Amino acid sequence: MIKTRIFPEHNYKGIHINGKTIRIALDPKKPISELQWPEFYDVKVTPYCKGNCPYCYQDSLSTVQHPDNIVEKFESFFSPMTKNQKPFQIAFGGGEPTTHPDFSKLMKVCYDMDIAPNYTSNGMWVKAENRDEIMETTKKYCGGVAVSTHPHLEKYWKAATDAYLEEGVFTNLHIIIGGKGSIDDFVEIYKEYHGRVKYFVLLPLTAQGRANESFVDWEYFQESVDGSPADIAFGANFYPFLCSTPSRFKVSLYEPEIMSKYLSLEDMSIYKSSFSEEKIQIKNEKWEKVSA
C-alpha cells in the first residue's frame, strides 16, 4: 500500500511504501522544515520493564505500575486527525511495551486507524505466558519490530530475534553504542545477523536516566565499519557525529526530530524525542516549549 502526505508550508511531501518513507522537498532549493503533523511518533506505552539495564535512559523499572486507559488515550489523540495529518508509522516503546495487558488491543487499534504499528522489545516476552498472543499480534498487525541487543539479556533477544525471523516478521536490531567494547560487540552481531535482519539501528549511549556516560569513540567506530553498509541505520543522536564527517556514510541528513515527536501515554505529554525532558505543544503553528 502506498500512502502520501503533503505539507506545502513545510516544503514537504512524504511517500510511504512497503515500510519505507521517501521524503521530497517540493522546492529542492529549500530545506524541509519541522512538521506540525509528524510523519512518525515514538509512543511510550509503559514505564514498566524487568530488563534492569544499568544504562537505561528511560530509567524503566519493574517496581512501577502500568498506566491505565492507554487505548482510550491513544484514540483520543490520533482519531481526530485527518488522513493527511496522521503519521505513517508509530513505534511503541517503554519500558517494555509487550508487558502491558492492553498491548495487543493497542496494536490493533493503531492498525485499524491505518497507521503502521511498530514496537521495540528487549525480547523477554519469549518466556512470558502470553508469548503466543504477542507473536500472533505481531504477525497480524505489526509493520516491524526492533529488538534491543542488551548484552546481559542476550539469551532473550537472540531467542526473540530467531522467533521473529522464523515467522517472517520485519526485524531490526537496536544496538546501543558506548565504548570500544560495545563497538566490537556490534561488529560481531553484524557478522552473525547480516543478511538475516533488515536493519541494524545504532543508538549512541547518552548520559540520561541511569546512564552516566555518553558515546565519544566516533573515530574508532568509523575504523571498525567497512564502507557504508546499506543495512546500517543511525539514530537521531548520531546526527552531530555524521555531520562531522558527512562523506563517511551514505545517509540522508535531516535536523533531528523535525519529522517525529515523542508521546507518553502515561500523562499524554509530548516531547521533541524520547531523549528530551522538555515538554512541547503546538502554538502559532509551531512546536514550542510548554510554559512553566
Steps between C-alpha positions, in 0.01 A plus 500: 500500500621849412419792731587865444503819708556851364567819696596789267554729800784271606629438145427134558355198325526152649432171326475187712530164323585154631622630834726766351447876478621713211525871585489764229567871531236667283751776429839324480676831564345527846518267802207310647391673822375345823166330442200617700353154436790252538533206265619281787424479872685320776233406755584394854262225605626436852793576734501134611791273404674203659820543297677708766749642249763702691505764222122532445442858383130472593581371851240224449441267796298192595380679815280752317140459384355482151297810405124454465274564200782511246276394211249775574779755534653388172169524317423845640833629369514349151133447401421870436784527246425507128658246267765754403575583863534146630854365528615224269635297787511473877771332705368377831754482778540537871616341718414171338174554305415130468449478878199732503174301521348716222794466262320280246190719500714812454674349199168410336351845563806663343480265200129568455578875487715428193816587694775238483578379855857402586659432835830463680557203729777357717376152404404387850146425377629167364479364857161658576176305540339701217786438257268357233265799525786747457631315195154477340442871565836578342432289191150645446557869562864597535698673229832418663674421826825636642674265743736662748825303524582554867805284591358378832175396327668317212310173549171690476571732208657223292207266566252776413689595185509139384127465570417814301715393207345153497155658472606745228467814715680814374778502760760763587762496775546801729859522618623749760849622422706615796870426545734299279378171648145565383629589153685167485181326616304671221749378239448142621121539504514643148700200376249259655178668385601674176263387226250366754357814663395807300693776678749550779385821667782658701426717803778692675519464876363817659551624855136490602294295743731234650775562245781727614722481192456594135637361175823674393696243295391616154845451344526142627149428376585625150813285497301194609236516224597419143347732243145624545274193526144565382357302793650725770282788618578773753281634778434874516765558769768394253421812296791718626747216443375437147519873426862508618597256220213540249659294224585197716156336498245522220196616698245779462555764766211695653489714810402260779135467590358724225310197368402343831381556857475300822172438682466346845175316569563542872393866505464583126800732507684566172876542465744566217630146543530225757833653599346838583352597837353823363125489439373665181170595338372658180478877530463742209538206260840406648627262765601701805604430856213475747509802730579417862 
